[in-house]
Amino acid sequence: MIYFFSWATEENILRAMVAFFHMLRYQKDVGVCLVKAIENERSIYDKMKDYGVLYFRGRVPYGHPSGDAFLYSINGRKGI
């Protein structure tokens, strides 16, 4: 779970998340990172998908108490 300050803009949040996932992408100890998002968070993950940081993998119907869950992944460097 990630919490941001209430004064953080959408651009601040996007930059922090992209930087974090880029860090994971280049770690030698990370194989695959699976990210689970709910409906109201999906737009920011789709923006990261457009940047090429995350890849959309599918939808899990009723995967969260509030509704569907959406799965994204990122490949690390382990095994390369």
N, C-alpha and C positions, 0 to 999 in steps of 0.2 A: 504494500500500500504506500502510495506517495502522497504527501501533503505539502502544499505550497502555501506561502504567506498569502493573506487575503489581498494584499496590494499588488501581487504579481500579475503582470499583464499576460495575455495569451502568447505574445511573442517571447516573453521571459520563460514561460513554461515550456514552450516548444524548443527553445534553445537549450534549456537544461536537459530535457528528455533526449534530444538528438545527441548531445554531448555524452550523456550516460550510455546510450546504446552504441555509440561509436566506440566508447571505451571498452564495452563488453565485446564488441566485434573483434577487436585486436588483442584480446587477452589470450594467452596460450593455454590457459586452463579451462576455457569455456568451449564446450562442444556446440550445443544448441540451447538457446534461451527461448522459452515459450512465454508469451505475454497474453494475458486474458483481460479483455475489456468488456464493459457493459455498454448498453445502448447510448447512454448520455455522455460517455467518454469516447465514443467511436470516432468522432470527427478529428480529434488531435492525432489519433493513431493512423487515420487515413492520410493525414498530411505527412506524417513520417514515412508512410508507404510511398508517397509521391516523391520524397527526397531519396528513396532507395535505402533507407535504414532498416525498415521492417518489411516483412512479406506477409500478406494476408493468407491464412491457411484454411479458414472455414468458420462456420457458425455452429454453435451448440444450442439447439432449442431448449429452452428452460434450464440453461446452464448456470443461472444465477437466480436467487430469490426474486429479483426485480424484473426478470425476463430472460432474454437470450444473452448468451455470451459469445464474443467474437474472438477468435484466436489469431495471433500474429506470431511470427518467429524471426529469429536472427541467428545466423550461423557464426560461431566463433572460429578460432584458428586451430583448435585441437583436432588432431587427425589429418591436418593438411600436410 
